[in-house]
Amino acid sequence: MSFLSWIFVGAISGWLANVITNNKKRPGCFFNIVLGIIGAFIGGFLIKIMGGRGVTGFNLWSIIVATFGAVVLIWVVRSIQSD
């Protein structure tokens, strides 16, 4: 996947994860890109453990996987911060 594809997948999935988790702060575009890219790695890892395919390129499946990973990341960070 090209660098530009990672940015687009990251931006879309980061934004979706913020909407799904009802993030009231609404961070900027850069944060969404970073969140989505890290989410793609986490989501790809978790999906591969379950026997599926991870991020495969700039397509709907990759956005779903990256969004899943970003939601997991937000959930973990919120659980650590709430203590």
N, C-alpha and C positions, 0 to 999 in steps of 0.2 A: 504494500500500500504506500502511495506517495506521501510526502510531507503535507501537501495541501489537503489530501484526503483525510489524514489524521486530524487536521485542524477543523475541517467541516464536520466530521463525525464527532469530535470532541465538543464543538460548540453546540451542536444539536442535542447530543445526549446529555451534556452538562445542564443545558437549559431544561430539558425534559425532567431530569432528576430533581432539579430545584422545584419544578412545578408539582411533581408527584409527591415530594416530601413536604410541600407547603412551606418552603423557605421564605419567610417574610422579609428578610434582609435584601433579597434580590441582588446578588453580587453582579459584577460587571462581566463583560464578554470574555476577558482574559481568564478570569476565574472559572467560567463555564468551560472554556477550552481545556484548561489544565484538569479540571474535575472530570471531564469526559474522557480525556486521554488516559488518566490514571484508572478511571472506571472501565475503560476498554481492556486494560491489562488484567484488572481484578475479575471482571466479568468473563473474559476469555479463559482465564485460569479456572474459575469455578465451573464454567460450562464444560471445559475439557475433562475435569474431574468427573462430571456426571455423564460423560461419554458422548457429548455433542461436539460441534465445531465452534471454535471461537470466532474472533473477528476475521472476516474473509475478504474485506475490501470495502469500498464505498457502496453499501447496499442497506436495505432495511434490516436484515438480520444483524449486521454489525452494529447498527444504531441501537437495536433492542438489547444486544449483549452489553454494549458500552453503557447504556442507560441502567441496566440491571446492576452492573458493577459500580456505577456512580451512586446509585441508591444504597447499595450495601456500604459503600465508603461513608456516605453521609450518616447512615444509621450507626456505624461503628464510632465515628467521631462524636456524634451526639451522645452516645452511651458513655464514652470516656469523659466528656466534658460535664455531664450531669452529676458526676460523683463529687 
